[in-house]
Each structure stands twice: as C-alpha cells, then as structure tokens.
C-alpha cells in the first residue's frame, strides 16, 4: 500500500460523503495504491451508517468503530496504528482541511522529511483578538517548551512516513503534540502552509475546557521528552534549590536568635524555612523514586533509551 489517509471522526454524518468524494478525486489522481481509514469515535448521529454505505461501494474504504467516545487522540492513534501505507496522511473529517493540499504534502515529504505538518496560516482572520492571537500565543508557548518550532500544532492535516506513524504512542490530548513526540524519535519535521475552510456542517467540538487539559498535557510532553530517563535531574534540581533556600533562611534566623536574641517562637518565618527544607527533601526523594521507576520501566520491557535512525 503506497498511501493511507486516516480520518478520525465524531458525529460528522453530513460531512463524510462530501469528504470521501473530494479525497477520491484528489488521491485517485496520484496514480498510487491507497486506502481511506475512517475511525468512528463512538458517534451517535448515524455517522457509522454513512461509513457502512461508503465501505459497501468503495473498496478503498476501511472503517474502525470504537466501542465508546474515547477522544480525538484515541481515534487518531487507532487510525495511525492500523494504516498499511508507506506514507500516512491524517486529515480532519469536518471539511476544514482541504484534500487538495495532499499532493503538496507528499511532494514535501519526499524531499527527505519524516513528518510534514500543515499550517493553517489564514485561520481566524475574522476573529483576531478572540481566536487568532490566543492561538498564536499558545503555539509559541508549545514551540518554546517542546523545542519544535511550528506555527500550528493543532492542525490534523499531516503527512507521515508509515513506520513513524505506526510507532507513535499517543494518549490523553497528545494529538496536538505529535510533532514533539515524533521529534523525540529523531524525525525530520517541516511545516507547509495549507488551506483553511469553514466546516460544511455541524459545530466544532473544541471548547474552553480543553485549554487546561492541553496545558497539563504540555507539561507531560515536556517531562517525557526531556526527563523521562533522568527524572532526578528535574526533581532533584527543584529540591536542591528549595532545600538550600530553606537551609539558608534557617541559618539566618538561628544567627539572629544567637547573636541578637530575637525570639523565634512567634515568627512564621521559621516554619516557612523549615517547610522549604522538608519540601526540598521530598522533591529529591521523588526524583530518586522516579529514577527507580524509569529503570524498572525500561529494563522490564527491554525498552532502549535511544532510537536508531539508520544502520549500515
């Protein structure tokens, strides 16, 4: 199989047939063997009935139906894991991504990249203050923390090397951090401006509630990509700083007591200084426990702490 197109979806009944028609025209003209992998994330609006009809009349359509609504990350992960193509393209089911951009993604991927991520450069032009600026700030923050410089982490439209797509481990809300996770695998990543269209039907599944989950997952990604094999260097550093501050503060207070005769019993500063020392010791202990867990995790699964890019 040359090309797999993965389409995760949830309650997109009216958008599926038009998207399938567009994909068929664009991908069919490439002259490659291909498949469409639809992943229904527990839809309740009859989306699966539409997928059943598409499967019946098009041999290129494969459908996976999840037992319950597990989230976009789970649906995307299912599609990537079960895609058979040497190249895998992921695209949203709501029509906001333009299938006409797929040939450009493939052409860029063939220049030696492992992942080409779409950049919806024209998105939110009419909502600059409420949507565009916050989105730019969020992407800048993610780029700074993960070390992967992209303008649009949330764009589903991406082209992957098949072997990379099938070994990505995604969970939580990690679908928006795929480039960072791929970079940890040593992938060469680039970005390509793509079209942005207003969804044909239905409403967006994104809301304010996802902001907190995204921030928490961002912390998780930063830890996993930077300190998963050496947690003591993160927690130990924090513990050392807090413990040192607490120890220094305690020394100053004790000096005041001995030299100046200052009373300490009624001063909350002493309790705060001791608390800093205790918290510092706890952070160091947490780092040591993390080291033991990391060692157990890697040794029990025989999981290497490196990724071989090529072997001659």
Order of alpha helices (4+ residues) and beta strands (2+ residues): beta-alpha-beta-alpha-beta-alpha-beta-alpha-beta-alpha-beta-alpha-alpha-beta-alpha-alpha-alpha
